[in-house]
């Protein structure tokens, strides 16, 4: 493999960036395992092969690379790209990777690339994703910048695509379901008069993933261990078919004072799961 490819996703460098001087205490066998579970070589090969693409084109190439078949229902519910309005697209987050890629490809194609994700800042390491992303790090030094970055996204002339749960879905009472949706998409959509378009994405990760996520959420909490396994889950899901259901836009005026913002967030979440 070319050394240029190796530099795109470099686990050693990411550890140093995240941990600073403490990175040298990470055992070599742990780093080797991380490179395997994160498919460093395969991901870098794809990033190298797709290096000439960015934004929507890159996302669509990802869909092809992952051999995803998307069964889209309700495409007619996507508002006209020339209606002069801006929208907030919200979805459940069952997979943690492929769902984001697929929805970005769908939204990006329909709106000529005029959308932005609110994503974990780690994903900014992917060059093709960076042009359509606003990186959010809720736990590190950027935490204080979180409100400002969200504000900038909603204030822009781009549509916003978000996963209000923040993390990908967990297994809750035997069902694959998001954690509680945050209210930000409600408050900002009202403030900037953006109608909300609900989207349901059908899919699930492996039983192993949900066991790890349960352990991490219950006993570790401060570190999202499950997130480490999302790339491996993505490769496990190669070649699968996913159902995408797009609901009718919900006017921003709907979200009045009759309920709290959290209650309205739950209201939209329920609509998504009914799709």
N, C-alpha and C positions, 0 to 999 in steps of 0.2 A: 504493500500500500504506500502511496506517496506520502512524504512527510507533510505536505500541504494539507492532505486530507486529515491527518492526525490532529492538526491544530484547531479544527473546527469545534469539536467537542472534546475537551481535554480534561479528563477526570482529575488528574493531578493538579491542574491549574484551578479548576473550580473549587477543589478542597482548600487550596491556598487562599483563594479569593474570599471564601466563606469563613474559614477558620483562622487565617493568618498564621502566626508562628506555631500554633497548636497542631497544624496539619502534619508536621514532621513526626508526631507521635502516633499517627494512624498506621497500624501494622501493614506491611506490604501485601500479606494475604488478603486483608480486607479491601485494599485498593484493587487487587486482581479480581476479587469477587464483584466489586462494584462495577468494574469495566465489563464484566460478563453480564450482570443483571441489567445493566443499562445499554447493552448491545453497542458498546462504543465503536467497534470496527464497522458494524453494519450501518449504524446511523451515519457515521462519517462518510462511508462510501456513498450513501444516498445523497447526503448534503453536497458531496463533491459532484456527483452526477447531475444534480439539479441546481448547481451554483449559478446558472444564468437566469434563474427564475426568482420572482419574489411576489409577495402579496397573494392575490387570488390565483394567479397562474401556478405559483408554488404549492398552494393548498390543494389545488385540483390535481397536481402531479402526485401529491401525498396520497390522495384518494386512490389514484391509479396504482401507486406503489404498494399500498396496503390491500389492493384488490377488493375494495369495498363495493358492495352493491347497495345502492340507496333506493328504497321504495318510498318516494315522496308523495304524501297526501296533502291536499290543501294548498298547492302552489299558487292557486288563484287568490289566496288570502294575503299574499305578499303585496303590500301597497305599490302602486305605480311609482316607478323611479322618478318620474317627472312631475309628481304632484306638489313639489315644493316644500314638503314636510320632512321632518327628521323623526326617526323611530328608535325605540329601545327594544331589541329582540332579546327575550329571556328564555332559557331552556333548563331542563333538568340536566344532570351531568353524570350519566351512568358509567362512562368509561374512563374519563379523565384525560383523553388524548384524541382518539379517533373521532369522538363526537364533536370536539372543538374544530378539528380539521374539516370535517364534512360540512358542518354548518357554516364555517367561514367560506368554504368553496361555494355553497349555495347562495348565501347572502352576497358574497363578493361578485359573483357572476350577474346576479339580478341588478345590483346597484353599481356596476362598473367600478368595483373596488372601493367605493365610498363607505367604508365601515371601519370601526376599530374594536378590537377585543380589549377587555380589561383582564390581563393575565398575570400569573405568577412571574416575577422578574427572572426566574431561572430560564424561562422559555425565550428570553431575549437573546440567549446564546444561539438560537436558530436564526441564521441570517435571513432566510426567506420569510420568516414570520415577523421579524422586527418592524417592517414598514407599516403593518396593520395592527400593531400592538401598543398598548399602554401598560408598561410593566408595574406591577404592584408587589411590594414586599411588606407584608403586614407585621413581620416579626423583627426584621433587622433595622439597620440605621435609616432606611427609607420610611419607616412606620409613620413618622411625623408628616411625611409628604403625601401620605395616602389620600387625605381629603382633597389636597390641591391637584393631584393627578386625576382623580375622578372628576373633579370640577372641570379641568381642562378638556377631558374627553367629552363631557356633556355640552360644554360651551362651544365645541368645534362644529364644523359643518359636515361631520360624518355621522352615520348611523352607529349605534352602539350595540355590540353583541356581548351579553354577559351570562354568567352562570351564578345566580344569586346565592346559591348555597356556599360558594367559595371553594369547597372541596368536592371531590367526586362522590357519588352515591355510596352508601353503606348498606349492609344487610340488616334491616330493622324488622323485628318480629316476623322473620322469614321472607320478607319482601325486599326487593332492591329499591331503595328510596333515598332521595336526597336528605341531607341534614337540614335543619331549619333555614329557610331562606332569609337573607338579610334584607333590610328595608331600603337600602340605598337606591335601588332602581326605581322605587316608588317616589321617594322624596325628590330625586333629581329629574325624573320624568315629568313630575308636576311642575317643578321649578322652571324647567326649560320647555314645557308644553310639548312633550313627545308622547304620542300614543304608544302603547306597549303591545308588542306582538308575541303571543305565547307559542312556544314550540316544544313538542315532546319528541325525545330521541329514545328509541327502544334499543336496549342492549344490556349486557352484564359482563362482569369480569369473572375470573375463576373463583372457585370455592376457597382456594389458598389465599387469594387476595383479601377476601372478606374476613378470614381468620386473622390475618396479619393486621388488617385495619382495626378489627375489634380489640385486639391485644394492645395496639398502639394507642387507640383512643382512650382505652380504659386505664392502662398502666403507665404509659410513657407521657402522653399528652403534649408536652412541650415540643417534641420532635415528631413530625408526621412521617413515621417510618414507612407507612403504606405507599407514600408517594414515590419512593425508590423503585417500587415494583411496577409502576405504570407503563414504562417502556416495554418491559417484558410482557405485560398483559396485552399491549398493543400488538406485539408480534404473535401472541397466542390467538388474537382475533383476526389475523390476516385471512382474507378470502370469505368473510362472513357477510350476511345480508342484514341490513339495519332499516327499520321503519322510522321515517321522519314524518311527523304530523304537524302541520302549521295551522294555528288557529286564527280566528278573525281578530283584527286589531281592537284593543280595548282603549277607548278615548281617555286621555289623561284626566279629563273632568270627572271621570268615574270615581277617582280616588279623593273623595271629599272628606269633610270632618266627621262624617257619621261613623267612621272606624279609625283606629290608629294606623300609622304607616305599616307597622308589623302585621296588623290584621289584614290590611290590603295585600301585603306581600303573600300571606298565607292564602288569600282569596285567589290570587293569580297562580300560585303554586298548584292549588286544587284544580283550576281550569286546565293547567298543563297536563296533569295526571289523568284528566278525563278525556284527553284527546286520543 
